């Protein structure tokens, strides 16, 4: 249930122009300080997960490992996406709230 909510919020954030997607854009958003939340696909390589975990810890950006590449991409109207950054703190808080609910129910 929370999962669908997360995807639809990601979609809304995308429509509002508040998503940076793809490894390069996500990394850039984190390093520039514009990322409020980072989501990395559960299917991403261990290297990618480690890179974003370390980077987000350093820049103090919350990072979640959630969803499949194809579904994350579909939520923002693209093909596969292994990582995305939410650039708006309002969206980030709402998505994060649902992510933590989902993680508690698993």
C-alpha positions in Angstrom: 0.0 0.0 0.0 2.7 2.5 1.0 4.7 1.4 -2.0 2.1 2.8 -4.5 2.0 6.0 -2.5 5.8 6.3 -2.8 5.7 5.8 -6.5 2.9 8.3 -7.1 4.7 10.9 -4.9 7.9 10.3 -6.9 5.7 10.9 -10.1 4.3 14.1 -8.7 7.7 15.4 -7.7 8.9 14.6 -11.3 5.9 16.6 -12.8 6.9 19.5 -10.5 10.4 19.3 -11.8 11.8 18.2 -8.4 13.6 15.0 -9.4 17.1 14.5 -10.7 17.4 10.9 -12.1 20.3 8.8 -13.3 23.6 8.2 -11.5 25.3 11.4 -12.8 22.4 13.8 -12.1 21.8 12.3 -8.7 25.4 12.6 -7.7 25.5 16.2 -8.9 22.4 17.1 -6.9 23.9 15.6 -3.7 27.3 17.3 -4.2 25.6 20.7 -5.0 23.5 20.4 -1.9 20.2 20.4 -3.8 19.2 16.8 -3.0 16.8 16.4 0.0 16.5 12.6 -0.4 18.2 10.0 -2.5 16.5 6.7 -3.6 18.6 3.9 -5.0 17.0 0.9 -6.6 17.3 -2.4 -4.6 18.6 -3.9 -7.9 21.5 -1.5 -8.2 25.0 -3.0 -8.1 26.7 -3.2 -4.8 29.2 -0.7 -6.0 26.5 1.8 -6.8 24.8 1.3 -3.4 28.1 1.7 -1.6 29.0 4.8 -3.6 25.7 6.5 -2.8 25.6 5.3 0.8 29.1 6.9 1.4 28.3 10.0 -0.5 25.0 10.6 1.2 26.5 10.0 4.6 29.2 12.5 3.9 26.8 15.1 2.6 24.2 14.3 5.2 21.4 13.4 2.8 19.0 10.5 3.7 19.4 7.6 1.3 16.9 4.7 0.8 17.3 1.5 -1.1 13.9 0.9 -2.6 12.1 -0.4 -5.6 13.1 -2.0 -8.9 14.9 -0.1 -11.6 12.1 -0.5 -14.1 9.3 0.6 -11.7 11.4 3.6 -10.4 11.9 4.7 -14.0 8.3 4.1 -14.9 7.2 6.3 -12.0 9.1 9.3 -13.5 8.1 8.5 -17.1 11.6 7.2 -18.1 13.1 3.7 -18.7 15.3 2.1 -16.1 16.5 4.3 -13.3 18.9 2.9 -10.6 19.0 6.2 -8.7 17.2 9.4 -8.3 17.3 12.5 -6.0 14.3 14.4 -4.7 15.1 18.1 -4.8 12.2 19.4 -2.7 12.2 19.1 1.0 8.4 18.8 1.1 8.3 15.9 -1.3 11.3 14.4 0.4 9.6 14.4 3.8 6.4 12.9 2.5 8.2 10.2 0.5 10.5 9.5 3.5 7.6 9.1 5.8 6.0 6.5 3.5 9.4 4.7 3.0 9.8 4.3 6.8 6.2 3.0 7.1 6.9 0.5 4.3 10.2 -0.6 5.9 8.4 -1.1 9.3 5.7 -3.3 7.7 8.2 -5.6 5.9 
